[in-house]
Amino acid sequence: MFVAAARALGGRAADAPAVDPFAELFVRAAGEEWADLLDGRVPDHLLLNPEFGVQFQQHQIARTRYFDDYLRAAVSAGCRQVVILAAGLDARAYRLPWPDGSVVYELDRPQVLEFKRGTLTQAGLESIAERHEVSVDLRENWPKALRDNGFNPSLPTAWLAEGLLIYLSPAAQDQLFDAIVALSAPGSRVAVEQMDPMPPDTVAAMAEQDDGSDWVRLIYNDPRSEATAWFTGRGWAGERVYLNDYIRELGHIPAAAQSLTNLATLVRP
Ligand code: SAM
């Protein structure tokens, strides 16, 4: 919800690199306190903080744009099968101009997908792509759940891991990457958001702050495989861009002096 609220707020600027109108729909459906945030009645909310909040909103909207463009390019290259890992409140199945025959699989925990389905159904909305929800824990046998829901590993697939890897242990991330490779026909591609580990004293300081402590307890800050090196080592081709450089490419000034986040796209020949 925090991410969706950042997307809703960050998309309001006239020159925002991306706009996701569904983010506001979800945030309002989550309850009055969230609607109050959007309507400016919680001025001291972390998402409105002149330092953290502004950076975080910019981060979310920039990554939205990066992955929107990634999926548009994948579709142009002929991918009609898309797997969004840890889809959360990603509404791309409703939002992007999918050609006929496009199928989007959304994987996340059951509670998240239930909230999402309820909100979209109540609003009377229908997805543009054929959409399949796959309720699963990504540390379990999600490839089986994906296949059971109709996924075809002989078709080229566009995989997306946005806002996910940091919530997986380094070993769980490697398993996820192994599974992606095993399920990817030639012409498949993957895009990820990843973050270099933070200095341990930064993490310790965050854990002590009231506002940042919850997030710090959800993540794994340990060294882990770097996706570009991992996939290129297995014959895929691609590159990554640091978020701040990407924000500059979009013609904006990064709000954060430094960012450990980068975005990568890899293609299987
Ligand atoms: N990709 C979405 C986006 O960018 O808006 C959601 C990002 S949100 C920060 C992280 C998502 O990861 C949540 O929806 C959460 O439920 C999901 N998630 C985290 N760990 C998971 C796991 N082990 N299995 C399935 N989903 C998981």
Residues whose N, C-alpha, C, O or C-beta is under 5 A from the ligand:
A	BS01	SAM	V3 L85 A86 A87 G88 L89 D90 D108 R109 V112 V136 D137 L138 R139 E162 G163 Y167
